[in-house]
Amino acid sequence: MASASVLSAGDITAANVAVAAPLPDIMPPVKARKGFWGFLYRNPSIAVGGFIVLTMVLMAIFAPLLTYADPTSLAPARRTREPSAQYWFGTDMLGRDVYSRVIYGARVSLIVGFSVAICASIAGLTIGLISGFVRWTDSIIMRIMDGMMSIPSILLAIALMALTRGSVGNVILAITVAEIPRVSRLVRGVVLSLREQPYVDAAVAAGTRTPVIIWRHILPNTIAPMTVQATYVCASAMIVESILSFIGAGTPPIIPSWGNIMAEGRALWQVKPYIVFFPALFLSVTVLAVNLLGDGLRDALDPRMAKRI
């Protein structure tokens, strides 16, 4: 009787389990997004900023195909024409086509921005690595950098430009010298935290030479913050170049740049605002795109801030 009752209970339990309804899915299935497009989906700032920057780069490269007039040709008979179907952005006080000058002006700003970002990053990275890892050089190098940072970057660039003649190369050199201290201090701060890590102590205990430690263990870990900083340096360089050209201390007036175009049109700003508006708009959009790209890279390269989807 006991065994029969046990079987009956087991049969009842099995029957109850068999007829139980499946539980509904509370969470929907997660679709993994991988590859390049998945990366852009997870980082919309990189997608938007990179698209605008790429558009500006292509516009600068194919400027001869996108314009219908020589940006430096003078035509007094058609000066100060309003924007129309014939002159998309109007003409300036010398009859030059503003649209063509704005398109060609992207070349100067992008060349200066990218060149300064690359040169300042390389120089600042080298100085920051040496100052942060070689202790006895830290106080000497950083006092020099502090002295340079005590002078506003725009004033330092103006002073350097006053010693040379106006050209794109000298503008790049002047802005690079002004940006190096900020980059070097960032790298130094990263290196100071990295050199206290256990894997660095293990490398030192194993007898690894200092250059090898810097190359294999310190340098790879500075690439991410250095990449983000380079985008901000690029945006700052484009603004400084426009300021220098606007006040007459940058590129020669014969070279169409956004700063030169705004400087030439400021006298007619109240009656012909389009001469200043269009180059200012392109400069603002480009700088905004570079900053968006930098913010997106910061979120993507920092594991504590990375967005997980």
N, C-alpha and C positions, 0 to 999 in steps of 0.2 A: 504493500500500500504506500509505503514511504517513497520507494523508487518511482512508482507511478505518479505520485504527486509532484516529485521533482521534475520528471519529464514533462509533465503537464505545464509546470511553471516555465520551463525552458522553452517549450514549444510556443507558449504565449508570448514570451519575451522576443523570440525570433520573429514571430509573426508581427509583433508591434514594430520592430526595427525594419522589417521588410516593407511595411506599408507607410513608413514615415516620409513625409514630403521633403524634398531637398530644400535647403535654406537658400533664400535669394542672395544674389551677389550685392553686397553693400557698396563696395568700391568698384568703379568701372576699370576694365583692363587698361594698363598703362602702355601706351605705344612709344617705344624707344625711338628717339630721333637721333640718328648718328650721321657722321660725315659732315661735309662742309655746310650743307643747307641746315642740318640740325644745329650746328654751332651758331649760325646766323639767327636761327629761330630762338635759341636760348639767350642771345645777346642782340637785341634789336638796336641798341645804340651803335654797335659796331656795324650793323647792316646799313643803317641810315647814314651814319657819318662816312663810312667807307664808300657808299654809293655816291655821295655828293663830292667827296674828294676825288674819286675816280673820274667823275664827270668833269670836274675842273681840270684834271690832268689831261684827259682826252681833248678837251676844248683848247687847252694851251698847245698841245702837240699838233692838232689839225687846224690851227688858227688860219693858215692861208686858204683852207678849203671852206671855212665857215664865214669868212668875211668877203665883202664885195668892194672894198676900197682900201687903198694904202693908208695905214694909220698916221703916216707922217706927211702926206701930201696936203699942201695948202691950197685953198680955194676961197679967196675973199668974197667972191660973188655969192656963195651959199652959206655964209657964216650965220651963227645963232639960229639955225632952222629948228623948229619944234619937231619932236618925234612924230614920224609919219610912216606910211607904207614904204616910202623911198629911203628915208633915214630913220631907222628903227629907234635909235636912241638920240636922234637929233645931231646937230653939229655944234662945234665950239666957236669961240670968237675969231678963230683963224680959218674956219670952214672945214676943219678936219672932222671926219666921221667919228662920233663918240662910240658907236657900237664896235667898230674895228679897233679903236684904241683900248676899249675895255677888254676885248677878247685877247689882244696881244699883251695887255698889261698883266693878265694871269700868268704869263711866262715868268715875268720878273718876280712876282710875289712867291710863286711856287718854287722857283729856283733858289731864291734867298731862304725861304722857309725850310726846305729839305736840306739844303747845304749846311745851314747853321745847325740844324738838328743833328746831322751826321757828325760834323766837325766838333761841335760842343760835346756831344755824347762820347766820342772817342777820347778827346782830351780830358774831359771831366772824369770819365771812367778810369783812365790811367792814373790821374792825380788822386782820385778817391781811393783806389786800391792800394797805392803806395802809402798814403797818409793813414788809412785805417788799419793796415796790417803791420807796417813797419813803425813801431811805436816812437822811435826817436825822431822820426821826420814829421810826426803829427803836429806838434806845436809850431814848427817852422812853417810848414805848408799852410796850415789853417789860419795862421795870423796873416799871411799874405792874402788868402782868400777873403778873410774878414775885412781887410783893408779895401779890397776891390768891391766887396758887397756894400760897403758904407757909402759908395757913390751910386746914385740911381743909374740903372742900366742905360736909360736914354741919354743922360748927360755924359756918361762914359763913352757911348757910341758917338755922340756929337763931338766930343773932344778928340777922339781918334780920327774921325772924318775930317776934322779941321787940319790935321797934320798931313793928310793925303788928298789927292784929287778925287773928284766924284766918279765912281764907277761901281758896277755891280760887285766885282771882286772885293773892292775895299769896303763896301757895305757889309758883305758877308763876313769879312775879317773883323770889322768893328763890332758887329753884333755877337759874333762868336766869342770874342774876348769878354764881352759883358755877360754872357750866359754861362761861361765855364765855371765860375765860383758856385753857382746854384746847383749845377749838376754834380760837382765834386763833393759838396757837402751832403747831398743825398746819398751818393755811393759810399762815402765815408761812414755815415750812420748805419747803412746796411752791413758794411764790412765789420764794424765794431761789434755788432750782434752775432755775426757769423763766426768770428774768430774764437768765440767762447763755446762753440758747439763741441760735443764730444768727439765727433769724427775728425775735427781739426786737431784736437788734442792727441787723438790716436795717431794721426799722420805725423805730428811733431815728435811724438814718442818713438815712432818707427824710424826716425831719422830722415824723413822726406825733406828735400830742400825747399826753401821758402818760395822760389818762383814756381815750382811744381805744385805746391799747395795752393797758391793763388790761382794758377791756371786750371787746376782740376776741381778744386773744392769751393773756392770763393767766387771766381768769375761766373760760373754757370748760374749761381743763385742770385746774382745781381742783374741778370738779363731782363727779368720780368719788370722790376721797378724802373730799370733804366729805359725800357721800351715805352712805358707809360710817360715817364718824364720827357722823353724825346718828342712826343706829340705836343706837349705843352710848350716846349721850347720852339717847336715849329710854328705854332700859333702866335707866340709872343714875337718871334722874329718877323713874321709878316706884318704885325702891327707896328713894330719899331721901324721897319723899312718904310712903311707908308708915312710914318711921322717924319722920318728923316727927309724923305722926298717932299713932303708937304711944306717943310720949313726951308727947303732948298739946300739941305746938307746931305742928300742921298745921291740917287742916280741922276745923271745929267738930264736936263729938261727934254732933250731930243729923244730920249728913250721913253716910250709909252709905258708908264706904270700907274697903278691905281692912285698912289700918292701924288704923282705929278699931275694927273688929270684933275684931282680934287683941288690941288694948289692953283692950277690955272683957272679953274671955274669958280673959285671963291669970290672973286671980284663981282661976278654976275649972279651970285647965289640968290638974291632976292627977286630977280627978274627971270633968270634962266636956271632954276634949281635942278633941272635934269642933268646938267653937266657934272654936278657933284653927287647927285642921288645914285646914279647907276654904278659908278665905281665903288661908292661906299656900300651899296647893297651887296655887290659881289664880294667885297672884302669881308663884310659881316657874315655872310653865309659861309664863306670858306673857313673863317676862323671858328665859327660855330660848329661846322662839320668836323674839323680837326679836334676840337674839344670833346665833341660827342664820341669820336673814335677813341680818344684817350680815356674817357670815363668807362666806355665799354671794355677796353683792354684791361683796365684796373679791376673791374668786376670779374672778368673772365680769368685773369691770371692769378688773382688772389683766391686761394681755396676757401678762405673764411667768408668771402662775399660772393662766391660763384653761385649762380642760380641753377638749381637742380630741377629738372622737369622729367 
